[in-house]
């Protein structure tokens, strides 16, 4: 088919040299696919290199402790990906003797592996003809064929997968899948693509109909929830501080943070000082308190905007089980807290 041939030709001339493309070993391919969910290649690459250096095989990753994995993941976000990655490595190492499932349907049974990741591993490692459907694929196909199905609807994935499968050369699924994703990442980009130099500029339906900026169709996202976090950075007379682990389900599960006061809205100094006295006066005698950042740091997650303030609280005596700043830096934190520690402590 003309579309597939042109696409693959474009890919072979323009593809980026990425380490996980130079192998059929499912371990690095799986690692890269999990890391690149919701993450750009430029941002994910250093993490991929750190992980493959620290954990060259699935057995090394399985043997690591969770905190070590979360520390290396720090900054990539969506931390459930890292926890699932670790659990799946243990399952493969212990239950499957280190051998990844050899087909799409069995790959789907792995924790944290959805249809897209299973299709990527199956096609790249085993040349199984299963189409990958990610944001890039939605965009390329919807524009080229002028498909106005709302990609936010669950049923749309089936429609686009069927179309991709039809276009895919069954003897070369790996190259086709890589090509269509790369084309979406480099050429058919979300905003203002350079259609003048596109290999499809004579056959793309969206370009002919002047609809490039209207496709793909995607209905509005869920409403974003605002939350107000006040972190208390306690410091005792020896310079030690205290942190806690987030054990509740939800954001940042199993990462560390300073003691937290969550409020309904942004609060001023006197309110936080009163709440701090109430929460900690029985444990510690508070000597002084001040704001590190008068203006909230706004940390945006997919469905939540966190308005974060850090408060310096000096306490009398020594904190039980307190830790110094050097030890503090070894724990896995959400990136917003990690950046604060590096900059202000």
C-alpha positions as CSV (number, residue, x, y, z in Angstrom):
1,X,0.0,0.0,0.0
2,X,1.2,3.5,-0.9
3,X,0.7,4.9,2.7
4,X,2.8,2.1,4.3
5,X,5.6,2.2,1.8
6,X,5.9,6.0,2.0
7,X,5.7,6.0,5.7
8,X,8.4,3.3,6.1
9,X,10.6,5.0,3.6
10,X,10.3,8.3,5.5
11,X,11.1,6.4,8.8
12,X,14.3,4.8,7.5
13,X,15.6,8.2,6.5
14,X,14.5,10.2,9.5
15,X,14.3,7.9,12.5
16,X,16.2,8.8,15.7
17,X,18.9,6.5,17.0
18,X,17.3,5.3,20.2
19,X,19.0,2.5,22.3
20,X,15.8,0.4,22.6
21,X,15.5,0.3,18.9
22,X,18.8,-1.5,18.4
23,X,17.6,-4.7,20.1
24,X,14.8,-7.3,20.1
25,X,15.4,-8.1,23.8
26,X,12.0,-7.5,25.4
27,X,13.5,-6.2,28.7
28,X,14.8,-2.9,27.4
29,X,11.9,-2.5,25.1
30,X,9.4,-3.0,28.0
31,X,11.4,-0.6,30.2
32,X,11.4,2.1,27.4
33,X,7.7,1.7,26.7
34,X,6.7,2.0,30.4
35,X,8.9,5.0,30.8
36,X,7.7,6.8,27.7
37,X,4.0,6.6,28.7
38,X,3.1,10.3,29.4
39,X,6.8,11.2,28.9
40,X,8.7,12.7,26.0
41,X,11.7,10.8,24.6
42,X,14.1,13.6,25.6
43,X,12.9,13.5,29.2
44,X,12.8,9.7,29.4
45,X,16.2,8.9,27.9
46,X,18.3,9.8,31.0
47,X,16.0,7.6,33.1
48,X,16.2,4.7,30.7
49,X,20.1,4.9,30.8
50,X,20.1,5.1,34.6
51,X,17.8,2.1,34.9
52,X,19.7,0.0,32.4
53,X,23.0,0.9,34.2
54,X,21.6,0.1,37.6
55,X,19.6,-2.9,36.5
56,X,21.1,-4.4,33.4
57,X,18.7,-7.4,33.5
58,X,15.2,-8.1,34.7
59,X,16.8,-10.1,37.6
60,X,18.7,-7.0,38.8
61,X,15.5,-5.0,38.8
62,X,13.6,-7.7,40.6
63,X,16.3,-7.8,43.3
64,X,16.2,-4.1,43.9
65,X,14.2,-2.7,46.8
66,X,11.2,-0.5,46.0
67,X,12.8,2.7,47.4
68,X,15.8,2.3,45.1
69,X,13.4,2.0,42.1
70,X,11.4,5.0,43.2
71,X,14.5,7.1,43.8
72,X,15.7,6.4,40.2
73,X,12.2,7.1,38.9
74,X,12.0,10.4,40.8
75,X,10.8,13.2,38.4
76,X,9.2,10.9,35.8
77,X,5.8,11.1,37.6
78,X,2.9,8.6,37.5
79,X,4.8,6.6,40.2
80,X,2.4,3.7,40.0
81,X,4.2,2.9,36.7
82,X,7.4,2.4,38.7
83,X,5.8,0.2,41.4
84,X,4.1,-1.9,38.7
85,X,7.4,-2.1,36.8
86,X,9.1,-3.5,39.9
87,X,6.4,-6.0,40.7
88,X,6.3,-7.2,37.1
89,X,10.1,-7.7,37.1
90,X,9.8,-9.8,40.2
91,X,7.0,-11.9,38.6
92,X,9.1,-12.4,35.4
93,X,12.3,-13.2,37.4
94,X,10.7,-15.5,40.0
95,X,7.7,-17.1,38.2
96,X,8.8,-17.1,34.6
97,X,12.6,-17.7,35.0
98,X,13.4,-14.3,33.6
99,X,11.7,-15.0,30.2
100,X,9.1,-12.5,29.0
101,X,5.8,-13.9,27.6
102,X,6.3,-14.5,23.8
103,X,3.0,-13.1,22.5
104,X,0.6,-10.2,22.7
105,X,-2.2,-12.0,24.7
106,X,0.2,-13.3,27.4
107,X,2.0,-9.9,27.6
108,X,-1.3,-8.3,28.4
109,X,-1.5,-10.4,31.6
110,X,1.5,-8.6,33.1
111,X,0.8,-5.9,35.7
112,X,1.1,-2.4,34.2
113,X,1.1,-3.7,30.6
114,X,-1.9,-2.4,28.6
115,X,-2.9,-3.0,25.0
116,X,-0.4,-0.4,23.7
117,X,2.6,-1.7,25.6
118,X,1.8,-5.3,24.9
119,X,1.5,-4.5,21.1
120,X,4.8,-2.6,21.2
121,X,6.7,-5.5,22.8
122,X,5.0,-8.2,20.7
123,X,5.8,-6.4,17.5
124,X,9.3,-5.1,18.3
125,X,10.5,-8.3,20.0
126,X,8.6,-11.0,18.3
127,X,7.5,-9.4,15.0
128,X,3.9,-10.2,15.8
129,X,1.5,-8.3,13.6
130,X,-0.4,-6.3,16.2
131,X,-0.9,-2.5,15.8
132,X,0.1,0.0,18.4
133,X,-2.3,2.8,19.1
134,X,-1.0,5.8,21.0
135,X,-1.5,9.6,20.7
136,X,0.8,9.7,17.7
137,X,-1.1,7.0,15.9
138,X,-4.5,8.6,16.6
139,X,-3.2,11.9,15.2
140,X,-1.6,10.6,12.0
141,X,-4.5,8.3,11.0
142,X,-7.2,10.8,11.9
143,X,-5.6,13.5,9.8
144,X,-4.5,11.4,6.8
145,X,-8.0,9.7,6.5
146,X,-10.1,12.5,8.0
147,X,-11.5,10.4,10.8
148,X,-13.5,12.6,13.2
149,X,-14.2,9.9,15.8
150,X,-13.7,11.4,19.4
151,X,-10.5,9.7,20.6
152,X,-11.5,10.3,24.2
153,X,-14.2,7.6,23.8
154,X,-13.0,4.1,24.7
155,X,-14.4,2.6,21.5
156,X,-12.2,4.8,19.3
157,X,-9.1,2.6,20.1
158,X,-10.8,-0.4,18.4
159,X,-11.6,1.6,15.3
160,X,-8.1,3.1,14.9
161,X,-6.4,-0.3,15.7
162,X,-8.5,-1.9,12.9
163,X,-7.4,0.8,10.5
164,X,-3.7,0.5,11.5
165,X,-3.9,-3.3,11.2
166,X,-5.3,-3.0,7.6
167,X,-2.4,-0.7,6.7
168,X,0.3,-2.7,8.4
169,X,2.5,-4.9,6.2
170,X,2.1,-8.3,8.0
171,X,5.7,-9.3,7.2
172,X,7.1,-6.1,8.8
173,X,4.9,-5.0,11.7
174,X,7.8,-3.8,13.9
175,X,9.0,-1.2,11.4
176,X,5.5,-0.1,10.5
177,X,4.7,0.5,14.2
178,X,7.9,2.3,14.9
179,X,7.4,4.4,11.7
180,X,3.9,5.6,12.5
181,X,4.8,6.6,16.0
182,X,8.0,8.3,14.9
183,X,6.1,10.2,12.2
184,X,3.6,11.5,14.7
185,X,6.4,12.5,17.1
186,X,8.6,14.3,14.6
187,X,6.5,15.3,11.6
188,X,2.7,15.1,12.2
189,X,3.1,17.0,15.5
190,X,0.1,18.2,17.6
191,X,0.5,22.0,16.9
192,X,1.5,23.7,13.6
193,X,3.0,20.7,11.8
194,X,5.1,21.7,8.7
195,X,2.8,20.2,6.1
196,X,4.8,21.8,3.3
197,X,7.6,19.3,3.7
198,X,5.4,16.3,4.5
199,X,5.7,13.2,2.3
200,X,1.9,12.9,2.5
201,X,1.0,16.5,1.5
202,X,-0.6,15.4,-1.8
203,X,-2.7,12.6,-0.2
204,X,-3.6,13.8,3.3
205,X,-7.3,14.3,3.6
206,X,-7.1,16.8,6.5
207,X,-4.6,19.0,4.5
208,X,-6.8,19.0,1.4
209,X,-9.9,20.0,3.5
210,X,-7.9,22.5,5.7
211,X,-8.7,20.5,8.9
212,X,-5.2,19.7,10.2
213,X,-5.7,21.8,13.3
214,X,-9.1,20.3,14.0
215,X,-8.0,16.6,14.1
216,X,-7.9,14.4,16.1
217,X,-11.2,15.2,17.8
218,X,-10.9,15.0,21.5
219,X,-13.6,15.9,24.0
220,X,-12.8,18.0,27.1
221,X,-10.9,16.5,29.9
222,X,-12.2,16.0,33.4
223,X,-12.4,18.9,35.8
224,X,-9.2,19.6,37.6
225,X,-9.3,19.5,41.4
226,X,-7.3,22.1,43.4
227,X,-5.5,21.0,46.6
228,X,-3.6,23.1,49.1
229,X,-0.5,21.4,50.7
230,X,1.4,23.1,53.5
231,X,4.7,21.2,54.2
232,X,6.3,21.7,57.6
233,X,10.1,21.5,57.4
234,X,11.0,20.9,61.0
235,X,14.5,21.6,62.2
236,X,15.8,20.7,65.7
237,X,18.8,22.1,67.5
238,X,21.1,19.5,65.8
239,X,19.9,20.5,62.3
240,X,17.9,17.3,61.9
241,X,14.5,17.1,60.3
242,X,11.6,14.6,60.0
243,X,9.9,13.0,57.0
244,X,7.0,10.6,56.5
245,X,6.0,8.0,53.9
246,X,2.8,8.5,51.9
247,X,1.1,5.1,52.5
248,X,-2.5,6.1,51.4
249,X,-3.5,5.1,47.9
250,X,-3.6,8.1,45.5
251,X,-0.8,10.4,44.3
252,X,2.8,9.7,45.3
253,X,2.1,6.4,47.0
254,X,5.2,5.1,48.9
255,X,7.1,8.3,48.3
256,X,8.3,10.5,51.1
257,X,7.3,14.0,52.2
258,X,7.6,16.4,55.1
259,X,4.8,16.5,57.7
260,X,1.7,17.8,55.8
261,X,-1.2,20.1,56.6
262,X,-3.7,20.0,53.8
263,X,-6.2,22.9,53.8
264,X,-9.4,23.7,51.8
265,X,-7.9,26.9,50.4
266,X,-4.6,28.8,50.5
267,X,-4.1,29.9,54.1
268,X,-2.0,32.7,55.6
269,X,0.8,32.5,58.2
270,X,-1.4,32.9,61.3
271,X,-3.7,30.0,60.3
272,X,-0.9,27.6,59.5
273,X,1.0,28.7,62.7
274,X,-2.1,27.9,64.8
275,X,-2.6,24.5,63.0
276,X,1.1,23.7,63.5
277,X,0.9,24.5,67.2
278,X,-2.2,22.3,67.6
279,X,-0.6,19.4,65.7
280,X,2.9,19.5,67.1
281,X,2.9,21.5,70.3
282,X,2.5,18.3,72.4
283,X,5.4,16.6,70.6
284,X,7.8,19.6,70.1
285,X,8.2,23.0,71.5
286,X,8.1,25.3,68.5
287,X,10.7,28.1,68.7
288,X,10.0,29.9,65.4
289,X,8.2,29.5,62.1
290,X,8.5,31.3,58.7
291,X,7.5,30.8,55.1
292,X,10.1,29.6,52.6
293,X,7.9,30.6,49.7
294,X,5.3,33.3,50.2
295,X,3.7,32.4,46.9
296,X,2.5,28.9,46.4
297,X,4.3,26.6,44.0
298,X,1.7,25.2,41.6
299,X,2.5,21.6,40.7
300,X,0.2,20.3,37.9
301,X,-0.8,16.7,37.8
302,X,-3.2,15.2,35.3
303,X,-6.4,15.7,37.4
304,X,-5.1,17.8,40.2
305,X,-3.3,21.1,40.7
306,X,-1.4,21.2,44.0
307,X,-0.7,24.6,45.6
308,X,2.3,24.0,47.7
309,X,3.9,26.0,50.5
310,X,6.9,25.1,52.6
311,X,7.1,26.3,56.2
312,X,10.3,26.3,58.2
313,X,9.6,25.3,61.8
314,X,12.4,25.4,64.4
315,X,11.8,23.2,67.4
316,X,13.5,23.0,70.8
317,X,15.6,19.9,71.6
318,X,16.1,17.0,69.3
319,X,13.6,15.2,67.1
320,X,13.1,11.6,67.8
321,X,14.3,9.5,64.8
322,X,15.4,12.8,63.1
323,X,17.6,12.7,60.0
324,X,20.3,15.0,58.7
325,X,20.1,16.6,55.2
326,X,22.6,14.1,53.8
327,X,20.4,11.2,54.7
328,X,17.3,13.1,53.6
329,X,18.7,13.2,50.1
330,X,18.7,9.4,49.8
331,X,15.0,9.0,50.0
332,X,12.6,9.0,47.0
333,X,10.5,12.2,47.0
334,X,8.0,13.7,44.6
335,X,10.0,16.0,42.2
336,X,8.5,19.2,43.7
337,X,9.9,18.3,47.2
338,X,13.2,17.0,45.7
339,X,13.7,20.3,44.0
340,X,12.9,22.2,47.2
341,X,15.5,20.1,49.1
342,X,18.2,20.7,46.5
343,X,17.5,24.4,46.3
344,X,16.6,25.5,49.8
345,X,18.0,23.0,52.3
